């Protein structure tokens, strides 16, 4: 892999970001494609520092960025052009800088649907409600994707009910907030965990569920997924969502599709190499 003075600089920006596997995926694609480019990680300490990265992009010093928490909303707000998907999500997870302008896109929802299609292909998203745990940064894009994918209803269960209600109110009546009645979530056919950090869930509360997806990808096998599989559900890991959004992100940043190199295999080999 040769990097010259003409190399394109791209990367992932968030706080924290040291755990991100995006550089592993994108740099493997860059090398496989023989591109003169590098994909790095940026961890601005605050919103003002994030704005400096945006200005560097406008000045032509950065070609594109993936964006993760807590900067997704700010990324959309700073964009000159935004896709319909990004506007519907109220956030952007990828930016491209061209001729002094900032273009924004959201590929999180696409990643979620691709993960389900790859790891739970027989689960019919249109067959029943989806239970969504959490109302954080990835929630709006994910709920929008679920509705676009045919989910008849999305029920949000969050520790802070007000935050869940604020999320639900950005959609139509197909999205509602779960209350204290256990029957409100019992009919869910799919359970999605978007809560950061360790998460446990009693799948006895969702007896009709066929599959469960955890957005967390480190560790790959989470307590949430272990409980789901122990209950007979299909488990969909967060790595599927990460790699699912990575392809369209790469295409948006570099104006070309990624090469035919399986990102999941790349990441698993990387993680295996880190084991003691």
C-alpha positions in Angstrom: 0.0 0.0 0.0 1.6 3.3 -1.2 0.5 6.6 0.2 1.7 9.7 -1.7 1.4 13.5 -1.2 -1.8 13.3 -3.3 -3.5 10.8 -1.1 -7.2 11.3 -0.2 -7.8 11.6 3.5 -11.1 10.2 4.9 -12.0 8.8 8.3 -14.4 8.2 11.2 -15.2 10.9 13.7 -16.8 10.4 17.1 -16.3 10.5 20.8 -15.2 8.0 21.9 -13.9 6.4 18.6 -10.8 4.4 19.5 -12.9 1.2 19.5 -14.1 1.7 16.0 -13.6 -1.0 13.4 -14.4 1.3 10.5 -10.7 2.0 9.8 -10.1 -1.7 9.6 -12.8 -2.1 7.0 -12.2 1.0 4.9 -8.4 0.7 4.8 -8.7 -3.0 3.7 -10.9 -1.8 0.8 -8.5 1.0 -0.1 -5.6 -1.4 -0.2 -7.6 -4.0 -2.2 -8.6 -1.3 -4.7 -5.0 0.0 -5.0 -6.2 3.5 -4.1 -4.0 6.4 -3.0 -5.9 7.1 0.2 -6.0 6.6 3.9 -8.9 6.3 6.4 -8.1 7.5 9.9 -10.0 8.2 13.2 -10.8 11.6 14.7 -11.9 12.2 18.2 -12.8 16.0 18.6 -13.3 16.9 22.2 -16.4 19.1 21.6 -18.7 20.6 19.0 -16.3 23.4 18.2 -13.5 21.0 17.3 -15.9 19.0 15.1 -16.7 22.2 13.3 -12.9 22.6 12.6 -13.0 19.2 10.9 -15.9 20.4 8.7 -13.9 23.5 7.8 -10.9 21.3 6.9 -13.2 19.4 4.6 -14.5 22.5 3.0 -10.9 23.6 2.4 -10.2 20.3 0.6 -8.0 18.7 3.2 -10.5 15.9 4.0 -12.3 14.0 1.4 -15.1 12.5 3.5 -16.0 11.3 7.0 -18.2 8.7 8.6 -19.8 10.3 11.7 -20.8 8.5 14.9 -22.1 9.7 18.3 -22.4 12.4 19.5 -21.9 14.3 16.2 -24.6 12.9 13.8 -27.1 15.7 14.4 -24.4 18.4 14.0 -23.2 16.7 10.8 -26.6 17.2 9.2 -26.9 20.7 10.5 -23.5 21.7 8.9 -24.3 20.2 5.5 -25.0 22.3 2.4 -26.7 19.3 0.7 -28.5 16.4 2.4 -30.2 13.3 1.1 -33.9 12.8 1.7 -32.9 9.8 3.9 -30.6 12.0 6.1 -33.3 14.6 6.5 -35.9 12.0 7.4 -33.5 10.6 10.0 -32.6 14.0 11.4 -29.0 13.0 11.3 -26.1 12.1 9.0 -23.5 9.3 9.5 -21.5 10.1 6.4 -20.2 13.4 4.9 -18.5 14.0 1.6 -16.6 17.3 0.8 -16.5 18.5 -2.7 -15.6 22.0 -4.1 -16.0 23.7 -0.7 -19.4 22.1 -0.1 -20.6 19.5 2.4 -22.8 16.7 1.3 -24.6 14.5 3.9 -26.1 11.0 3.8 -27.4 8.5 6.3 -26.6 4.8 5.7 -27.4 3.5 9.2 -30.8 2.3 8.3 -29.5 0.6 5.2 -27.0 -1.2 7.3 -29.7 -2.5 9.7 -31.8 -3.9 6.9 -28.8 -5.5 5.3 -27.8 -7.2 8.5 -31.3 -8.6 8.9 -31.3 -9.8 5.3 -28.0 -11.5 5.7 -28.3 -13.1 9.1 -32.1 -13.6 9.4 -33.3 -14.0 5.8 -36.4 -15.9 6.7 -37.7 -13.3 9.1 -40.6 -11.4 7.5 -40.3 -7.8 8.6 -43.9 -7.2 7.6 -45.3 -10.0 9.7 -45.7 -8.0 13.0 -44.5 -5.3 15.3 -40.9 -4.5 16.0 -39.8 -3.8 19.6 -37.1 -1.1 19.6 -35.0 -0.8 22.8 -33.5 2.6 23.3 -34.0 6.1 21.8 -30.4 7.3 21.3 -28.4 8.5 18.3 -29.1 5.6 15.9 -32.7 5.2 16.8 -34.4 7.6 14.4 -32.5 6.3 11.3 -33.2 2.8 12.3 -36.9 3.3 13.0 -37.3 5.1 9.6 -35.6 2.2 7.9 -37.9 -0.4 9.6 -41.0 1.5 8.5 -39.6 1.8 5.0 -38.8 -1.9 5.0 -42.5 -2.7 5.7 -42.7 -3.0 9.5 -46.4 -2.4 10.4 -45.6 -1.0 13.8 -42.5 0.0 15.9 -42.9 0.0 19.7 -40.2 2.0 21.5 -39.2 0.9 25.0 -36.8 3.3 26.7 -35.7 4.0 30.3 -36.6 7.7 29.8 -40.2 7.8 28.5 -40.0 11.4 27.5 -37.1 10.8 25.2 -39.0 7.8 23.6 -42.1 10.0 23.2 -40.0 12.7 21.5 -38.7 10.1 19.0 -42.1 8.6 18.4 -43.6 12.0 17.6 -41.2 12.5 14.7 -43.1 9.6 12.9 -46.8 8.8 12.2 -49.0 6.6 14.3 -47.2 3.4 13.3 -44.6 4.3 16.0 -45.7 4.4 19.6 -44.1 4.2 23.1 -44.5 1.2 25.3 -46.1 1.8 28.7 -46.4 -0.4 31.8 -48.8 -3.0 30.2 -46.8 -6.1 29.3 -49.2 -6.8 26.5 -48.0 -3.8 24.6 -44.8 -5.6 23.7 -45.8 -9.2 23.8 -46.7 -9.4 20.1 -43.3 -8.2 18.8 -41.8 -10.4 16.1 -38.4 -8.7 16.1 -36.5 -7.1 19.0 -33.7 -4.6 18.4 -31.3 -3.4 21.0 -29.9 0.1 20.5 -28.9 0.7 24.1 -25.3 1.5 24.6 -23.4 -0.6 27.0 -24.3 -4.0 28.5 -27.9 -4.9 28.0 -30.1 -7.7 29.3 -33.6 -8.5 28.3 -36.2 -11.1 29.3 -37.3 -12.6 26.0 -40.2 -14.3 27.8 -41.8 -10.9 27.5 -41.9 -11.3 23.7 -43.1 -14.9 23.2 -43.8 -14.3 19.5 -40.4 -12.9 18.6 -38.4 -14.7 15.9 -35.2 -12.7 15.9 -33.2 -10.2 17.9 -30.6 -7.7 16.7 -28.0 -6.1 18.9 -26.4 -2.9 17.4 -23.3 -3.4 19.7 -20.4 -5.2 17.9 -17.8 -5.2 20.6 -18.1 -7.8 22.0 -19.6 -9.6 19.1 -21.5 -12.1 21.3 -23.4 -9.9 23.8 -25.5 -11.0 26.8 -28.5 -9.7 24.9 -27.8 -12.0 21.9 -26.9 -15.0 24.2 -30.2 -14.6 25.9 -32.0 -14.4 22.6 -30.4 -17.5 21.2 -31.0 -19.4 24.4 -34.7 -18.6 24.0 -34.7 -20.0 20.5 -34.5 -16.7 18.5 -32.2 -16.0 15.6 -29.5 -13.6 16.7 -28.2 -10.8 14.5 -25.0 -9.2 15.6 -24.0 -5.6 15.4 -21.1 -6.4 13.0 -23.7 -7.1 10.3 -25.1 -3.6 10.7 -21.6 -2.0 10.8 -20.5 -3.8 7.6 -23.9 -3.2 6.0 -23.6 0.6 6.3 -19.9 0.6 5.4 -20.3 -0.2 1.7 -22.7 2.6 0.9 -20.6 4.9 3.1 -17.4 4.0 1.1 -19.2 4.7 -2.2 -20.5 8.1 -0.9 -17.1 9.2 0.3 -15.0 7.9 -2.6 -17.4 8.0 -5.5 -16.8 4.3 -6.3 -18.2 1.0 -4.9 -16.0 -0.9 -2.5 -14.0 -3.8 -4.0 -15.2 -7.4 -3.7 -13.5 -8.0 -0.3 -15.8 -9.4 2.5 -15.6 -6.8 5.3 -16.9 -9.3 7.9 -14.0 -11.7 7.2 -11.6 -8.7 7.4 -12.9 -7.7 10.8 -13.0 -11.2 12.2 -9.4 -11.8 11.1 -8.4 -8.5 12.8 -10.2 -9.3 16.0 -8.6 -12.8 16.1 -5.2 -11.2 15.7 -5.9 -9.1 18.8 -6.6 -12.1 21.0 -3.8 -13.0 23.5 
